[in-house]
Amino acid sequence: MGINICVTGGQWGDEGKGKVIDILSRDFDVVVRFQGGSNAGHTVVIDGKTYFLHLVPSGIFHDDKVCVIGNGVVIDPFSLKEEIENLKEKGVKVTPEKLIISDRAHLVLPFHKILDKALEDNRNFKKIGTTGRGIGPAYATKALRTGIRVVDLFNDNSLKIMLKDAINKFNFLFENYFKVETVDIEKLYDELMEIKEYFRPFISNTVYKLEKFSKEGKSILFEGAQASLLDIDHGTYPFVTSSSVISGGVSSGAGFPAKKLDYSIGIFKTYCTRVGNGPFPTEAENGVGEILRAAGGEFGTTTGRPRRCGWFDLVAAKYATIINGYTHIALMKLDVLSKFEEIPVCIGYRYKGTLLKEFPSDINILEKVEPYFKFLKGWGSDISGIKNFDDLPAEAKDYVKYISDALETKLYLISTGPDRSESIVVDNFIEKTKL
């Protein structure tokens, strides 16, 4: 009998989900993306070679796995084709047998990207820091019931009508309000007619595919993009992404019942980072953030923007654990903290004379809190590439144990470097379950 797990980020993204999912994929038959779009950026390093993924699930590097892009993902067909071709050029096998795309997924089209950028440029109050990939506008048209789905590509007449209806409205806004470029209907229609043939073999009703896999006893891994504190409902709104990022999003984003999930794994850096604007209570200042950024190579996979860096936030991490129901966690980039003699961990927020232990819903409060730190002893030695838990310094063991105990979860994995091999599996619960 197969096992099903969901892997999500427990912070503001860029935690190292791609690496963990690549490692986990060895024990699973199917890997599924269930939300987000090309705004996601997963980095996987295999034998010193670096791969960047935005839409393709991280299981693609294993020839015997099936990867699925679920209905909850919004797909830029032009970006996805480019990503597939780049993978093929690097020797990665991408075929319709290995990659299945939901016919219910909505499309990200050029007018979504133009609107995304125009909205950000014209925002008078607190810019979001969007990637500009058109993700928010695509989810907006989906909610407005004016979106175009993958399945619509194969009905030529209705597609042209839908395109004209959408583009006429968008172009009116672009020309008369935003004063930006407009979209050529005929050009886009012709491009979609061409690219649909490229994707035709990959497309299927993935709900039935996943049900079939489940009945056959296959193990399924659901791969979250972005992270819990960017969730549209539970994140630091409005500085969030536009989809349901948490483990519960598997049901709506893949058509797979949440009750069939056996485990939920949270991925955390051993410190915190954030790209773009929004509250960040433990952000490090006085040059410490720059030290973390340099040591951790903290630049966005999708945008290349420098990430803001700070200390581990237990208040936020506990909140993420609650909303995802984490059973296990993976702690990434432990080696980056080797430089520090003392490592702060935020265990509460000071606000107007009180100590908050809960993650506030109001970002106006979150922007004003001051972190209350517990200081743990550093280990002061390079642990890069260590692959055995017993070989870690006692202080490093104490640090990861403190976090997993505080979150009341089991520690699955520790990362000590970017390569797939630079990992310590502490609790191989998957193998135990299969036994």
N, C-alpha and C positions, 0 to 999 in steps of 0.2 A: 504494500500500500504506500502511495506517495505521501510526501509531506508538503505543505504549502506555507510559505513565509512572505512577509512584507518587510522591505528594507526602506527606511526613510531617514532623512537628515533631522537631527534634533536641535539644530541651531538656525543660522541664517543662510545655510547653503555652503558649498565648497568644502564640505567636511571630509571628503574622500570616499563618497559612496561608490564611485566607479570602480575603485580598487577592490573594495569589499565584495561588491557584486561579481566582479570578475573571479575572485577567489571562490565565492560561494557557488558560482555557476558549475563548477566541476561536479557538484553533488546534486544538480538539478537538471531536469530534462527541458524545461521551458522557462524563459525569462521574459517578463511582460512589463512594458511601460504603460502607465494608466492615466497620466495627466501631464500638463505642461506642454512645451513645444521646443523650438530651437533656441529658446532663452536658457535652456539647461546646458550645462557644460560639464561632462564627466571626463576626467583624465585617467587613462590606464597606461601604466609603464610595464612592459613585458620584455625581459632580457635587455634592458637598457633602451628599448625603442618606445617612444611616446606616441600614444594615439589619443585623439580628441573626439569625443562623441557628443552630439547634440540631440538627435532624435532616435538613432539606432540603439537598442538595448545593449548593455555591456556584455551580455552573453555571446555576442557575435564572434568573439575570438576563439570560441570552442566549436569545432566543426560538427560535433554530434548534438548540438543544442538547437532548439527552435526559439526564435525571438519573435515577440508579438508587440505591435504598436496598437494599443487599445483605442476604443472609441472616445475616451476622455482626453486624448492627446489632440492638440491642434497642429496640423501638418502644413508646413510650407513645402509644396511639392518640388520646387526648384532647389531649395536648400537641401532637402532630403536626397534628391538625385545626386547633387554634388558630393554630399557626405558619403553616399554609397560608392560612388566612383573613386573617391579619395581612398577609401578603405581597400577597394579592389587593387588600386595601384600599389598599395603597401603589402599586397599578398594576402589580404583577408578575404575569405570566401563569403560572398553575399549572394544568395540565390533565393528563388521563391520557396524552396524547401526549408531554408533557414530563417527567412524573414517573412512574416505575415502581417499585413496591414488591414486594420478594420475598415470596412466600407462605411461605417457610421461616423468615423472621425471627421471633424470639421477642418476646412482648409484655411490657411493663412495666405492671403493674396496681397498683391502690391498695394492696394488701397488701404489695407489694414496697417501696413508699415508706415505709409505716409501719414495716416491719421495719428498713429502712435507718437511719431516724432513731433507732429504739429501740436498735439495736445500738451506734450511735455514742454515744448518751446514757449507755449502760450500760458502755461500754468503760473498764476500770480502768487499762489500760496504753496510753499513747500514742494518743490519738485520731487517726484518719486524716485528718479534715478533709473528709469526704465532702460532696458537693453535696446529698445527701438525695433524689436523683431516682429512687432505687430500682434503679440500674443493677447494683450488685454482687449484690443478692438475685435479680435477674432472671437474671443469668449463673449464679448458684448453682443455681437451679431448673432451668436448662437442663442443667447438668452432672449434676444429680440425676435427670434424665430425667422431671421432673414439670412442666416448663414448658408454657406454652400458646403455640402459634404462630399466625401470621396465618391460615394455612390452616384452623385449628381453628374460627375464627369462623363458618365456613360449614357446619359440621355441628352443628346446633342441639342434638341429643340428647347427643352425646358431649361437647360444650362444657359443658353444664350439669353433667354428671357430673364432668368434670375440674375445673370451678370449685368444686363442692361439696367434692371431695376435698382440693383445695389450701386453700380458705378454712377448712374445719373445722380443719385442722392449724394454720394460721396464727392463727386466732382463739383456739385453745387456748393458744398461746404468748402472744398479746397479753393475754388475760384473766388467765391464771394465773401468768405469769412477769414479763412487762414491765409489766403493769397499765396498758395503753394502750387506745385505741379499737379496736373490732373492725370487721369489714367485713360489710355486709349482702349476702348471696348474691343474693337476688332482684333487688335494686336494681342491682347490678353487671351481672348477666345481662341485664337489660332495657336498660341503657345500651350494652352491647356489641352487642346485637341491633340497636339503632338506628344506632350508629356504623359498623357493618360495611357498611351500605348506602352510606354516604358514601365509603368506601374501595374498594368493590367494583370500580369501573372502573380503579383504579390498580394492582391486584394481578396479578402474573404470576409464572411460573417464570423468574426472572431469569438463571439459569445458561444456559438456552437462548437467551435474548435476547442476552446478552453474546457467546455463541458465534456467533450470527447476525451481530451487529455486526462482530465480528472477521473473519469470512469475507467480509463485504462490503467490507472494507478501511477500515472506520471507525477513527478514532483515539480511544483510550479513556484517560481520566485518572482515576486512583484517588486519592481524597481521604482522607487519614488524619485522625482526630480525636485529641484529647489529644496525647501526644508520647512519644518514645522512652524517656525516663527515667521514664515512668509505665507502661511496658509491664508486663503481669502477670508475665512471666518475666524480663525483662532490666532492669526498672526498680528503683527504690529500695524494694524490698519490705520491709514491707507498705504503704508509702506510695505506692501505685500505683493505676491504674485496673484494671478487671476483664476487659480484653480484650487481644488481641494487636494492638499499635499499629503495629509495624514493618512494613516493606514486604512481608515474608514472609506477613503476615496477609491479603494479597490472595487467596491461594489458598483458605484456609479461610473467609474472610469474604465472598467473592464468587463462589467456584467458578471462578476464572480462574487458569490455570496461571502460576506465577511466572516460568517460563522465557520467557513471551511478553512480559515487561516489557523495554523497551528502555533506559529511564533511570530513575534513582531520585534525586529532588530532596529535599534536606534544608533545612528552613526554620529559621533561627536569628535571634534578636534579636542586635544587636551588643553587648548586655549580657545578663544573665540575670534571669528572674523565676520565682517559684513561688507558687502559691496553696495555702493549707492547711499542714499540718504535714509534717515530713520533713526529712532532711538537705539542707543548701544550703551547700556549702563556701565559696563566694565572696560570701555575703550581706554587703552593705555596712552598716556601722554609723556611729555618730557623725554622723547626719543626712544622710549621702550617699545612703542608701537612699531617704529622703524626697524628696531632690532629683530622683533618677531617677524616682520614682513620680509626682511632680507634672509633670515634663517629659514623661513618656511616657504620662500618663493611665492609670496602671496599676491598673485596677479590673476584676474579673472580669466577662466578658460574661454568664455564666450566673448567678453568685451576687451580683455587685456587691461582693464582698470585696476589700479592698486587697491587692495583690500584694506579696510580699516581693521586694526588688530587690537586685541585686549585679552583679559584673563578669563578663565573658565567661570561661567555663571551658573551656579547650582540652582538658583531660583528659577531661571528660565529653563534649565535642563529638567527639573522636576515637573514643570508644567508640560513640557514636551512629552515626558514619560507618561503623564496622566492621559493626555489626549490621544496618544498612540497605543497605550497599553503595552509598552515595551517589556518584553521578557528578558532580552539580552541587549548588551551594548557593545559597540566597537569603539575603541579610543585611538585616534589617529594622531600621527606626527608627535609622538612622545619624545622623539629625538631632538625636536626643535627646542625643547625646554632645558636641554643639557647645559646651556650657557648660564643659567640663573642659580644663584646660591639660595634664594628664597622664592617660593612660588605662591602668589596670592590666589585664593579661590573665594569667589563671592558667595556668601551664605545668607545674605539678606540685603534689603535696600533701606537706607535711612531717608525718611521723608517727613518733614515738618515735625521733628522730634519723636517720631515713632519708627519702629523697625518693622518693615514689611517682609513677610515670608511668602507672600503670594505674588504672582506675576500680574501687574495691573492691566486692565483692559484699556484704560485711558492713556493714550500716548503723551498727553500733556503732563501726566504724573510721571510716566516712565522717563521722559526727557529731563525731569528735575531731580530724580532720585540720586543718591550717592551710594556706591557699593560698600557693603560692610564685609570686610575680608577676614578670612582665616588664613594664616600663613603656614605653608608646609615647607619642610626642608628640601632643598634641591640636592642633586647628586653630583654635580660638578664634573662629570666625565662623559665622554662621547659614547653614546649607546647606538649609534647608527648601524643598522644592519644586523643587530642582535636578533636571533631567531628562537631562542630558548628562554622561557620565563625565569628559570633559575639563574641565568647569567646576568639578569638585570641587577643594578645596585639596589640595596634594601630600600633606599629613599624613593626610587622610581616605582618599586612594588607597592610601597605605602601610598604613593600618590594615586595610582590607578585603583587600588583597593578602596581608598577613601571615597572616590567618586562613585564606584559601583555600589558600595554599601549605602551611600547617601541616597542614591536613586532606587535602592532596593531592587536591583536587577542583577543578573549574572553577567560576568565579563566574558564575552565571546572571543574578542581579538584585540591585539595591540599592534599598531603599526610603528616600525622603527626606521622607515625610509620609504621612498616613492615606489620602488620596484615591487612587483607582485611577491617576490621571494623574501622581502624584508618585512616579515610579519610573524607574529607569535599567536598561534591559536591556543587560547587558554582553556576554553571549554568547548570541545568538539561535540556539541549537543546533537548535531545533525547525524553524525556517525552513530552516536549512542541511540538515537531515535530509530535509525534504520536497523540496528541490531535488535 
